[in-house]
């Protein structure tokens, strides 16, 4: 049996603690909306999807001032409805899954509204709705 040849390490891949002969999945970080409260960012694109229980979501691709990119999603009367309304005012009605490019600055990140609701069994439960911060100017 011939001696096993030593494999050469790839030198064209990304440098990682595990070497260069690895793959890294492409994609953006899905961040928790609580991490975006009070933190300015730029929305670069959005797309709408419907989940397994027929719940509509908006996915938001954005970046911080540092250039770090991230994604978050929302199905509430907050971010979801604000983006839907913004696109409607611009005359845009995207199809499910269609990416809509934009450059929308969210000057103070998200804000959160916390409140109590009753679940299907009548129990009190804490809930949160996140909203995009705005310019602070009256809508004309």
VOGU-273799 format. One record per residue (C-alpha): residue number from 1; x, y, z. Coordinates in Angstrom, 3 decimals, always signed. Each point is the difference from the previous one (the first is absolute). Layout:
N
<site n="NUM" c1="X" c2="Y" c3="Z"/>
...
% end
This chain:
140
<site n="1" c1="+0.000" c2="+0.000" c3="+0.000"/>
<site n="2" c1="+1.531" c2="+3.342" c3="-1.024"/>
<site n="3" c1="+0.552" c2="+2.590" c3="+2.733"/>
<site n="4" c1="-2.863" c2="+2.425" c3="+0.422"/>
<site n="5" c1="+0.773" c2="+3.387" c3="-1.457"/>
<site n="6" c1="-0.277" c2="+2.977" c3="+2.258"/>
<site n="7" c1="-2.900" c2="+2.253" c3="-1.035"/>
<site n="8" c1="+0.842" c2="+3.587" c3="-0.696"/>
<site n="9" c1="-1.910" c2="+2.594" c3="+2.013"/>
<site n="10" c1="-2.089" c2="+2.355" c3="-2.095"/>
<site n="11" c1="+1.387" c2="+3.481" c3="-0.023"/>
<site n="12" c1="-2.830" c2="+1.698" c3="-1.864"/>
<site n="13" c1="-2.703" c2="-0.378" c3="+2.684"/>
<site n="14" c1="-0.747" c2="+2.263" c3="+2.956"/>
<site n="15" c1="+2.355" c2="-0.121" c3="+2.953"/>
<site n="16" c1="-1.791" c2="-1.570" c3="+2.972"/>
<site n="17" c1="+1.104" c2="-1.572" c3="+3.297"/>
<site n="18" c1="-0.589" c2="-3.352" c3="-1.781"/>
<site n="19" c1="+2.296" c2="+0.811" c3="-2.914"/>
<site n="20" c1="-0.663" c2="+1.006" c3="-3.598"/>
<site n="21" c1="-1.444" c2="-3.284" c3="-1.269"/>
<site n="22" c1="-3.506" c2="+0.749" c3="+1.302"/>
<site n="23" c1="-3.181" c2="+1.411" c3="-1.435"/>
<site n="24" c1="-2.111" c2="+2.743" c3="+1.551"/>
<site n="25" c1="-3.697" c2="+0.327" c3="-0.800"/>
<site n="26" c1="-0.968" c2="+3.226" c3="-1.692"/>
<site n="27" c1="-2.790" c2="+2.042" c3="+1.526"/>
<site n="28" c1="-0.646" c2="+2.879" c3="+2.330"/>
<site n="29" c1="-0.303" c2="-0.134" c3="+3.774"/>
<site n="30" c1="-3.604" c2="-0.292" c3="+1.212"/>
<site n="31" c1="+0.027" c2="+2.284" c3="+3.030"/>
<site n="32" c1="-2.440" c2="+0.375" c3="+2.862"/>
<site n="33" c1="-1.997" c2="+3.215" c3="-0.275"/>
<site n="34" c1="+0.795" c2="+0.832" c3="+3.632"/>
<site n="35" c1="+3.630" c2="+0.502" c3="-1.106"/>
<site n="36" c1="-1.148" c2="+2.754" c3="-2.400"/>
<site n="37" c1="-1.727" c2="+2.238" c3="+2.552"/>
<site n="38" c1="+1.600" c2="+3.455" c3="-0.114"/>
<site n="39" c1="+2.628" c2="-1.095" c3="-2.540"/>
<site n="40" c1="-0.082" c2="+1.877" c3="-3.355"/>
<site n="41" c1="+0.050" c2="-2.029" c3="-3.211"/>
<site n="42" c1="-0.671" c2="+0.149" c3="-3.729"/>
<site n="43" c1="-2.601" c2="-2.270" c3="-1.605"/>
<site n="44" c1="+1.409" c2="-1.252" c3="-3.316"/>
<site n="45" c1="-2.823" c2="-2.306" c3="-1.091"/>
<site n="46" c1="-3.128" c2="-1.778" c3="+1.195"/>
<site n="47" c1="-2.047" c2="-3.003" c3="-1.087"/>
<site n="48" c1="-3.259" c2="-1.508" c3="+1.196"/>
<site n="49" c1="-0.673" c2="-3.676" c3="+0.768"/>
<site n="50" c1="-2.902" c2="-1.953" c3="+1.470"/>
<site n="51" c1="+0.831" c2="-2.503" c3="+2.737"/>
<site n="52" c1="-1.416" c2="-3.461" c3="+0.714"/>
<site n="53" c1="-2.975" c2="+1.322" c3="+1.980"/>
<site n="54" c1="-0.914" c2="+2.523" c3="-2.707"/>
<site n="55" c1="+1.787" c2="+2.773" c3="+1.925"/>
<site n="56" c1="+1.481" c2="+2.702" c3="-2.225"/>
<site n="57" c1="+3.561" c2="+1.138" c3="+0.714"/>
<site n="58" c1="+2.229" c2="+2.724" c3="-1.331"/>
<site n="59" c1="+3.712" c2="-0.777" c3="-0.160"/>
<site n="60" c1="+2.245" c2="+3.045" c3="+0.258"/>
<site n="61" c1="+3.569" c2="+0.006" c3="-1.292"/>
<site n="62" c1="+1.920" c2="+2.871" c3="+1.552"/>
<site n="63" c1="+3.362" c2="+1.248" c3="+1.141"/>
<site n="64" c1="+1.411" c2="+1.950" c3="+2.906"/>
<site n="65" c1="+2.123" c2="+3.124" c3="-0.499"/>
<site n="66" c1="+3.055" c2="-2.270" c3="+0.389"/>
<site n="67" c1="-1.032" c2="-1.855" c3="-3.183"/>
<site n="68" c1="-0.918" c2="-3.191" c3="+1.881"/>
<site n="69" c1="-2.971" c2="-1.578" c3="-1.764"/>
<site n="70" c1="-2.869" c2="-1.814" c3="+1.688"/>
<site n="71" c1="-3.559" c2="-1.190" c3="-0.520"/>
<site n="72" c1="-3.043" c2="-0.001" c3="+2.253"/>
<site n="73" c1="-3.634" c2="-0.879" c3="-0.538"/>
<site n="74" c1="-3.314" c2="+1.236" c3="+1.362"/>
<site n="75" c1="-3.666" c2="-0.957" c3="-0.268"/>
<site n="76" c1="-1.542" c2="+2.604" c3="+2.269"/>
<site n="77" c1="-2.007" c2="+3.170" c3="-0.307"/>
<site n="78" c1="+3.328" c2="+1.777" c3="+0.523"/>
<site n="79" c1="+2.868" c2="-0.471" c3="-2.451"/>
<site n="80" c1="-2.021" c2="-2.177" c3="-2.402"/>
<site n="81" c1="-2.798" c2="+2.562" c3="-0.363"/>
<site n="82" c1="+2.405" c2="+2.972" c3="-0.130"/>
<site n="83" c1="+1.947" c2="-1.510" c3="-2.908"/>
<site n="84" c1="-3.176" c2="-1.112" c3="-1.757"/>
<site n="85" c1="-1.381" c2="+3.552" c3="+0.352"/>
<site n="86" c1="+3.273" c2="+1.586" c3="-1.193"/>
<site n="87" c1="+0.017" c2="-2.156" c3="-3.138"/>
<site n="88" c1="-3.685" c2="+0.684" c3="-0.674"/>
<site n="89" c1="+0.635" c2="+3.767" c3="+0.142"/>
<site n="90" c1="+2.754" c2="-0.489" c3="-2.574"/>
<site n="91" c1="-2.363" c2="-1.989" c3="-2.242"/>
<site n="92" c1="+1.774" c2="-3.328" c3="+0.564"/>
<site n="93" c1="-1.863" c2="-3.255" c3="+0.684"/>
<site n="94" c1="+2.593" c2="-2.804" c3="-0.029"/>
<site n="95" c1="-0.840" c2="-3.637" c3="-0.676"/>
<site n="96" c1="+0.781" c2="-2.587" c3="+2.694"/>
<site n="97" c1="+3.751" c2="-0.578" c3="+0.104"/>
<site n="98" c1="+0.795" c2="+2.935" c3="-2.322"/>
<site n="99" c1="+2.917" c2="+2.050" c3="+1.312"/>
<site n="100" c1="-0.661" c2="+3.736" c3="+0.027"/>
<site n="101" c1="+3.204" c2="+2.084" c3="+0.104"/>
<site n="102" c1="-0.077" c2="+3.219" c3="+2.004"/>
<site n="103" c1="+2.240" c2="+2.336" c3="+1.964"/>
<site n="104" c1="-2.051" c2="+0.952" c3="+3.037"/>
<site n="105" c1="+1.797" c2="+1.400" c3="+3.055"/>
<site n="106" c1="-1.423" c2="-0.959" c3="+3.389"/>
<site n="107" c1="+1.566" c2="+2.823" c3="+2.035"/>
<site n="108" c1="-0.401" c2="-1.442" c3="+3.491"/>
<site n="109" c1="-0.417" c2="-3.687" c3="-0.754"/>
<site n="110" c1="-3.097" c2="-1.724" c3="+1.304"/>
<site n="111" c1="-2.178" c2="+0.939" c3="+2.937"/>
<site n="112" c1="-2.084" c2="-2.471" c3="+1.952"/>
<site n="113" c1="-3.491" c2="+0.118" c3="+1.484"/>
<site n="114" c1="-0.614" c2="-2.492" c3="+2.816"/>
<site n="115" c1="-3.495" c2="-0.958" c3="+1.139"/>
<site n="116" c1="-2.124" c2="-2.812" c3="+1.445"/>
<site n="117" c1="-2.349" c2="-2.164" c3="-2.065"/>
<site n="118" c1="-2.250" c2="-2.956" c3="+0.752"/>
<site n="119" c1="+0.840" c2="-3.263" c3="-1.729"/>
<site n="120" c1="-2.551" c2="-2.543" c3="-1.299"/>
<site n="121" c1="-0.357" c2="-1.433" c3="+3.507"/>
<site n="122" c1="-0.663" c2="+3.394" c3="+1.581"/>
<site n="123" c1="+3.417" c2="+0.284" c3="+1.643"/>
<site n="124" c1="+1.809" c2="+3.352" c3="+0.161"/>
<site n="125" c1="+3.125" c2="+0.011" c3="-2.097"/>
<site n="126" c1="+2.645" c2="+2.667" c3="-0.684"/>
<site n="127" c1="+0.426" c2="+0.982" c3="-3.630"/>
<site n="128" c1="+2.164" c2="+2.396" c3="-2.014"/>
<site n="129" c1="-0.408" c2="+1.861" c3="-3.260"/>
<site n="130" c1="+3.024" c2="+1.565" c3="-1.673"/>
<site n="131" c1="-0.186" c2="+3.145" c3="-2.132"/>
<site n="132" c1="+2.424" c2="+1.762" c3="-2.330"/>
<site n="133" c1="+1.018" c2="+3.380" c3="+1.364"/>
<site n="134" c1="-0.836" c2="+2.916" c3="-2.255"/>
<site n="135" c1="+1.382" c2="+3.426" c3="-0.864"/>
<site n="136" c1="-2.127" c2="+1.633" c3="+2.699"/>
<site n="137" c1="-1.605" c2="+2.280" c3="-2.567"/>
<site n="138" c1="-3.717" c2="+0.306" c3="-0.650"/>
<site n="139" c1="-1.225" c2="-1.997" c3="-3.001"/>
<site n="140" c1="-1.216" c2="+2.389" c3="-2.695"/>
% end
